[in-house]
Amino acid sequence: MKRGSTQHRPFPVRRVEAVVLGASAGGIDALSAVLDGLPANWRIPMAVVLHLPESHESHLAEIFAQRLPIPVHEALDKMPLVDGCLYFAPPGYHLSIERGRRFSLSCEPPVLFSRPSIDVLMASAADAYGSSVAGFLMTGANEDGAEGLLRIHRAGGLTAVQDPKEALVPTMPLAAIARHAPDHVLRLRDLRILLQLLEPAHAH
């Protein structure tokens, strides 16, 4: 590998149709760090599951809409994924992506005590997009997301995990690393760089 070729681009070019992200304890701050500096002309749809108490109304979309220059929404059932938008799973529902590039909400039982479940979102994204999806998993206190990230890996997608040594709670990143060797294990500042170097790809 030519050392000079990566001086200005620390990661190889990767084209994706969607990005899915998951976190639990400490996840709001971690997600804020990863999304910081996202450009207004961002063109890849992103879906996020952050664990929240089911009984609490989520204000994540409002919070991040104030911080980011791109459209931010709470996902609705049958809502299509639009390029350049950020979507949050609503509390109390599993969020999945259908092969028609639309969201689906369900009240199926919790997975690893979690609803919404990161595993559900990531596994569905692997089925919908195959190798054209990127999955990011960050700080968290249970193993939700580890199996979903493995599904993305098996589909040929890009997998990235927060360095457990940096994570507020390392359980979630460690569980993912135990199941497969992610493409990247990085600190949040480097996950941000990796995300922003992704390029949009459209198979249809």
FENMO-V858358 format. One line per field, one symbol per residue. burial: b if it has 16 or more other ideal C-beta (glycine too) atoms within 10 Angstrom, else e. Layout:
BEGIN
burial: ???
END
This chain:
BEGIN
burial: eeeeeeeeeebeebebbbbbbbbbbbbeebbebbbeebeeebebbbbbbbbbeeeeebebbeebeeebebebebbeeeeebeebbbbbbbbbbbbbbeeeebbbbeeeeebbebbbbbbbbbbbbbbbbebbbbbbbbbbebbbbbbbbbbbbebebbbbbbbbebbbbbbbbebbbeebebbbbbebebbbbbbeebeeeeee
END
